[in-house]
Amino acid sequence: MYPYLEIFWTKLYMTGIWIVVACFVFLITVYVLSKKYHQEFIKFFNWLPWLLICIYLSGLYFTFFFDGGIIPTSFGIFSPYWYNFSLVGMLLAAFILILIFLSQFRRNETKKIWIDILFFWFVNALIVLWVFLVLWDNFVWKTYNWALHVTALVPDSALVKYWWVYPIWIFLSLWALAINLIITILKLILKKSGVGLLWFILLFILLMVILPFWNYPAHGVMSVFWMFTLDINYYVLIFLIIFCLFSYKKLKKPC
């Protein structure tokens, strides 16, 4: 749509702008909530660089791997220029790093508090997502000819060849806002922590719903009952949903 801003002959890409904004929202949310729930923000702050680096490297490596590579022969595959980040790589890296971070806490109650803090970080970053992700070109959605759509605003936008596409990120952001309110109300009613896991389950389900509208190279494709087509993205999301369900049940037990 409008993939970049040009300021003083310098192109600032919307993808990069959103990453900076998301990190800013991330830090503010975690800092405020860690103070509110009497948690040590410094523990998370020290762990954060590992999370960001691993998500970055894993997202780019999995794109390289799915393109047929195994061992990189140069550091060029880790260039962020085209933002070729694999959803599978980013999800798996975040999943493993969050497990490592939570493993340092022995009490289930502390783990549940941090799960809620991480949930509110993610959902707050997702709410501001639509401003930039509707505009960028790195995730191109399938063509759509009805009233509500997005289209290219500059000639070198990737959307030129698709004309009109689904404005999926707007719906994702509105969904994030709705779930934020629902989980906040649940916390007030139930007066307990750990309900953030319910949001992550709903988020993964939503991602599975919107995958058919996304133009992306599918790998490990399999047909189910001659009606549904699944690929590696679905397999990872199903695994994460099952894991969150078991974790939610397990964290109910006092420890």
JOJOBEL-V624326 format. One record per helix or strand of 2 or more residues. SS is the DSSP state (@ for helix, = for strand). FROM is the first residue (numbers start at 0). LEN is the number of residues. If there is no record, write none. Layout:
BEGIN
SS;FROM;LEN
SS;FROM;LEN
END
This chain:
BEGIN
=;3;4
=;9;4
@;13;23
@;40;26
@;74;4
@;86;16
@;107;20
@;128;5
=;149;2
@;157;4
=;163;2
@;167;23
@;195;18
=;221;3
=;227;3
@;231;20
END
